[in-house]
Amino acid sequence: MATLCFYKEINITPFILLSLGFMTSLHSSPLHKTIFFDFDGTLSRGDSGWRFLLFCLRLRNIPRILLCLLWVLKEFFLGKMDKNKFKECCFGSVFKGRSLKEIFYLGERFVENRLQGNVLLVETMQRLEKHKAQGDRCILVSASLGEYLQFWAAKNGFETVIATRLEVGLDGRATGRFKGKNCYGSQKVVRILNYLKEEKFPKNSVAYGNSKGDFEMLQATLEQDGKSWFVLPNGKVQSWKELSRKNLKG
């Protein structure tokens, strides 16, 4: 009888609730995933960054810019300048001294006039819509300028944009340099982790890319049991895991 009394005094309610919670978790739907999308060649055709550069050219500044670009090209082909510095100098020659307000205005116009319709890739845009419908958090990660991509991302349901940014001085004008490094290659991984405030990518995340600049992001996703997709030049999507890196041309 003493033994029976002992069992009667045990409150089994917490154990029942824990068991029910455990069983429920086994049958619950998976948590929303974190999705990383590159932009150029992944969601859109071609390189939007250079198109934006041309879009922002002022006719009266073309002679000065051409002189600057000739010097930049000479330094680059002589091996005195790497690709990231080359890109910074090219963009700096166009945007240096221009107000951030003007650059944002140009960025919004560029998105409205040049980043719609046929310039977007059908298959990856469909995947983006599917991820949004599932409630996944979508993050745009690009080496192109965030000053215009932020407008495209806002129109297309992204949580944020991780991208190359122009450095702006205290006077509100572009200095001609990038703010930090070009968001390319390993820098994409660094910035994603800084944004998420994590040491590793989220488990079961998904990444989309199309070039060497995305390899590290795609691999970091795979290492956390995620899925990585490589977008081919024809816009078709293949599993990154099944493709050999040595056969890819970025």
Secondary structure, DSSP 8 states (H G I E B T S, - for coil): -HHHHHHHTS--HHHHHHHHHHHHHHHS-----EEEE--BTTTBSS-HHHHHHHHT--GGGHHHHHHHHHHHHHHHHTTSS-HHHHHHHHHHHHHTT-BHHHHHHHHHHHHHHHSSGGGB-HHHHHHHHHHHHTT-EEEEEEEEEHHHHHHHHHHTT-SEEEEE-EEE-TTSBEEEEESSS-S-THHHHHHHHHHHT-SS--TT-EEEE-SGGGHHHHHHHHTTT-EEEEE-TTS-EEETTTS-GGG---
